[in-house]
Amino acid sequence: MSEESKSLAGAAPGAPGRPDPGAYPHPIIAREGWPFIGTALAAAAAAHWFLGPWWAAPLWLVVAFMTQFFRDPPRRVPRESGAVLSPADGRVVAVERAHDPYLERDALKMSVFMNVFNVHSNRSPVDGEVRNAWYHLGRFFNAALSKSSLENERSALWIRTPGGADVTCVQIAGLVARRILCYARVGQRLARGERFGFIRFGSRVDVYLPTGTRPVASVGDKVYATETILAVLP
């Protein structure tokens, strides 16, 4: 991550900022993971009881993997005006001028790739109202590839900030990811850092920003949902 990005974001978890506006009653393990963890735990316990610890060992590893995958720690929201926050944990794989296929405009595109070891809870990059939403069926190419933005299964939100800036945030399924969950609805007002969705098992999030937006994060940077500033709106 660039030094400027660290400085703007307040850097590490727990840095000064306002409380997470998207907090919900179970912030450590995401509710989306409860059925998976419960099933894996029951299978591991049964195997341990009836077959012994050696036979159960692979299943306990599955429990450990599921628990780390569905973790969803609380985050602090940076105070900086005009900041566009990372909607996901992962690595930045694209910072480029591109065509926004949803709003039919030229835009700055920034993409974050999530592997199976990242937190997969998705959070709003800006304050604003959801003006429209789209869902497209598609393929399941590796989400690190640029073609996944237009060919993979995806769910997109058009968010208009109080200042009138239009931001498009796109959840994209990956090679392993087979389930995109988006809870935001048209007309809903989202706060920066508010939890709006989840993608299971590795994926990508694209953000299309107005031309003139100043990127802060760079390709290769490791970013954290809500806590890392990707860019600053004009």
Order of alpha helices (4+ residues) and beta strands (2+ residues): alpha-alpha-alpha-beta-beta-beta-beta-beta-alpha-beta-beta-beta-beta-beta-beta-beta-beta-beta
